[in-house]
Amino acid sequence: TVGISNANIKGYVLNISGDTITPGAAQTIQTAASSSYEWTAITTITTTKLLCSYLSGTNSLKEKILDISGTTLTAGSEVTVDASASSTIPFVQMKGISSTKAVITFLSSTGIATRLQSISGSIPTPTGSVLSIVMPGNFVSSQFGFCLLSASRLLIMKSVDRTRGCIVVYLLDVSGTSPVLLTSKNLTVDFNAAETHITA
């Protein structure tokens, strides 16, 4: 479990035995210093390794590997994911693809951006180039749907117009070192689309 406490990022391990949940001691993952951290995201890489990302300051999306040993979380070095993310739009989602690869999607000032990450030991490294998708219609700053279908396909859903209730679905190829947009589909729905969610 990872969250923000007094502008610091903290986390702890939950041990579950039967119907009993026992949290370990809260541990600081990152100290905010002079700037507040916004919006954390976390995903499993292996049974003992997590990837955590967070927005810090202006246009600064960061990430760290968290190694788990018993009830102890050990944070690796801080790495910049991409400078395109805006701290005023704190929406980030991520997913581990394999023990050595993950994908991170976040909102930029004009739309959606996706970047693949290579993981070696306790160090994540951005690979290839960022895929930036400029949203059609009226850009809506809100949560988006994010679903990894397989090791090679990622589905993203985002609302684009609250008045007409329009959303766009994007299918990406994430099999290489850079994400590739394969196709997109515009959908008109009968509600004011703000946040969107998707699962498979």
C-alpha positions as CSV (number, residue, x, y, z in Angstrom):
1,T,0.0,0.0,0.0
2,V,1.4,3.4,-1.0
3,G,0.0,6.9,-0.3
4,I,0.9,10.5,0.6
5,S,1.4,11.7,4.1
6,N,2.3,15.3,4.9
7,A,3.6,15.7,1.3
8,N,5.8,12.6,1.8
9,I,5.2,9.3,0.0
10,K,4.9,6.4,2.4
11,G,4.0,2.7,2.1
12,Y,3.6,-0.5,4.1
13,V,3.3,-4.2,3.5
14,L,0.0,-5.9,4.4
15,N,0.2,-9.5,5.6
16,I,-3.0,-11.4,5.1
17,S,-3.6,-14.7,7.0
18,G,-7.0,-16.1,6.7
19,D,-9.4,-13.3,7.5
20,T,-6.8,-11.2,9.3
21,I,-5.0,-8.3,7.8
22,T,-1.9,-7.1,9.6
23,P,0.0,-4.0,8.3
24,G,3.7,-3.7,8.7
25,A,5.3,-0.4,9.9
26,A,4.8,2.6,7.6
27,Q,8.0,3.4,5.7
28,T,9.0,6.6,3.8
29,I,9.5,6.0,0.1
30,Q,10.3,9.6,-0.8
31,T,10.7,12.8,1.2
32,A,9.0,15.8,-0.5
33,A,11.6,18.4,0.6
34,S,10.3,21.7,-0.8
35,S,7.6,20.5,-3.2
36,S,4.5,18.5,-2.6
37,Y,4.0,15.1,-4.3
38,E,0.8,14.4,-6.2
39,W,-0.9,11.3,-7.4
40,T,0.9,8.0,-6.8
41,A,0.5,4.8,-8.8
42,I,1.9,1.4,-8.2
43,T,2.1,-2.0,-10.0
44,T,3.5,-5.4,-9.4
45,I,6.6,-6.5,-11.3
46,T,7.3,-9.7,-9.4
47,T,6.2,-11.2,-6.1
48,T,9.0,-9.2,-4.4
49,K,9.2,-6.1,-6.6
50,L,6.9,-3.2,-7.2
51,L,7.1,-0.1,-9.4
52,C,5.9,3.2,-8.0
53,S,5.4,6.4,-9.9
54,Y,4.4,9.9,-8.7
55,L,4.3,13.5,-9.9
56,S,6.7,15.9,-8.2
57,G,6.8,19.6,-8.9
58,T,6.2,21.1,-12.3
59,N,6.4,18.7,-15.3
60,S,8.2,16.0,-13.4
61,L,6.9,12.4,-13.4
62,K,9.2,10.1,-11.2
63,E,9.4,6.4,-10.5
64,K,11.1,4.0,-8.1
65,I,11.5,0.3,-7.7
66,L,10.2,-1.0,-4.3
67,D,11.8,-4.3,-3.1
68,I,9.8,-6.3,-0.6
69,S,11.4,-8.4,2.1
70,G,9.1,-9.6,4.8
71,T,7.3,-6.4,6.0
72,T,10.1,-4.1,4.7
73,L,9.9,-1.9,1.6
74,T,13.3,-0.8,0.2
75,A,13.1,2.0,-2.4
76,G,15.6,2.2,-5.2
77,S,16.9,5.3,-6.9
78,E,14.5,7.9,-8.2
79,V,14.2,8.0,-12.0
80,T,12.4,10.6,-14.3
81,V,9.8,8.8,-16.4
82,D,9.2,11.7,-18.8
83,A,9.1,15.5,-18.6
84,S,5.8,15.7,-20.5
85,A,3.5,15.1,-17.5
86,S,2.0,18.2,-15.9
87,S,1.7,18.3,-12.1
88,T,-1.6,20.2,-12.5
89,I,-3.1,17.1,-14.2
90,P,-2.2,14.3,-11.7
91,F,-3.6,11.3,-13.4
92,V,-1.2,8.4,-13.8
93,Q,-1.7,4.6,-14.4
94,M,0.8,1.8,-14.9
95,K,1.1,-1.9,-15.3
96,G,3.9,-4.5,-15.2
97,I,4.2,-6.4,-18.5
98,S,6.9,-8.8,-17.3
99,S,9.6,-9.0,-14.7
100,T,11.7,-6.6,-16.8
101,K,9.1,-4.3,-18.4
102,A,6.3,-2.0,-17.5
103,V,4.1,0.6,-19.2
104,I,3.1,4.0,-17.8
105,T,0.3,6.2,-19.2
106,F,-0.4,9.8,-17.9
107,L,-2.2,12.9,-18.9
108,S,-0.2,15.7,-20.6
109,S,-1.4,19.2,-21.2
110,T,-3.1,18.2,-24.5
111,G,-4.0,14.5,-24.2
112,I,-2.6,11.1,-23.2
113,A,1.1,10.1,-23.2
114,T,2.5,6.5,-22.8
115,R,6.0,5.4,-22.1
116,L,7.5,1.9,-21.7
117,Q,10.0,1.2,-18.9
118,S,12.8,-1.4,-18.8
119,I,13.6,-2.8,-15.4
120,S,17.0,-4.2,-14.4
121,G,17.4,-5.1,-10.7
122,S,16.2,-2.1,-8.7
123,I,16.5,0.4,-11.5
124,P,13.8,1.4,-14.0
125,T,14.8,3.0,-17.3
126,P,12.6,4.7,-19.9
127,T,12.9,3.1,-23.3
128,G,12.3,4.3,-26.8
129,S,10.2,7.4,-27.1
130,V,7.0,8.6,-25.6
131,L,3.7,8.2,-27.5
132,S,1.7,11.4,-27.3
133,I,-1.9,11.3,-28.4
134,V,-3.6,14.7,-28.8
135,M,-7.3,14.4,-27.8
136,P,-10.0,15.4,-30.2
137,G,-12.8,17.7,-29.2
138,N,-12.8,19.3,-25.8
139,F,-10.0,18.0,-23.6
140,V,-11.3,16.8,-20.2
141,S,-8.9,16.6,-17.3
142,S,-10.2,13.4,-15.6
143,Q,-9.3,9.8,-14.8
144,F,-9.0,7.5,-17.9
145,G,-9.6,3.8,-18.5
146,F,-6.4,1.7,-18.7
147,C,-6.2,-2.1,-19.4
148,L,-3.3,-4.3,-20.4
149,L,-4.9,-7.0,-22.5
150,S,-1.7,-9.0,-23.1
151,A,2.1,-8.6,-23.2
152,S,1.7,-6.8,-26.6
153,R,-1.7,-4.9,-26.4
154,L,-2.8,-2.0,-24.2
155,L,-6.3,-0.5,-24.3
156,I,-6.9,3.1,-23.1
157,M,-10.3,4.8,-22.9
158,K,-10.7,8.6,-22.3
159,S,-13.6,11.0,-22.2
160,V,-13.3,14.0,-24.6
161,D,-16.6,15.9,-24.3
162,R,-18.8,16.1,-21.3
163,T,-21.6,17.8,-23.1
164,R,-22.1,15.2,-25.8
165,G,-20.8,12.3,-23.7
166,C,-18.1,11.2,-26.1
167,I,-15.2,8.9,-25.3
168,V,-12.4,7.5,-27.4
169,V,-10.9,4.1,-27.2
170,Y,-7.2,3.6,-28.2
171,L,-5.5,0.2,-28.9
172,L,-1.7,0.3,-28.5
173,D,1.1,-2.2,-29.4
174,V,3.5,-2.4,-26.4
175,S,5.6,-5.3,-27.6
176,G,8.7,-3.2,-28.5
177,T,10.6,-0.5,-26.8
178,S,8.2,2.3,-27.8
179,P,4.4,2.2,-27.8
180,V,2.7,2.3,-31.2
181,L,-0.9,3.4,-31.8
182,L,-2.7,0.7,-33.8
183,T,-6.2,2.1,-34.0
184,S,-8.8,4.2,-32.2
185,K,-12.6,4.3,-32.0
186,N,-14.9,7.2,-31.2
187,L,-18.0,6.3,-29.0
188,T,-21.0,8.4,-28.2
189,V,-22.7,7.4,-25.0
190,D,-25.8,8.6,-23.2
191,F,-24.2,10.2,-20.2
192,N,-21.8,13.1,-19.4
193,A,-18.5,11.3,-19.7
194,A,-16.1,12.5,-17.2
195,E,-14.1,9.6,-15.6
196,T,-13.9,6.4,-17.6
197,H,-12.9,2.9,-16.4
198,I,-12.2,-0.3,-18.2
199,T,-11.2,-3.9,-17.4
200,A,-10.7,-7.2,-19.1
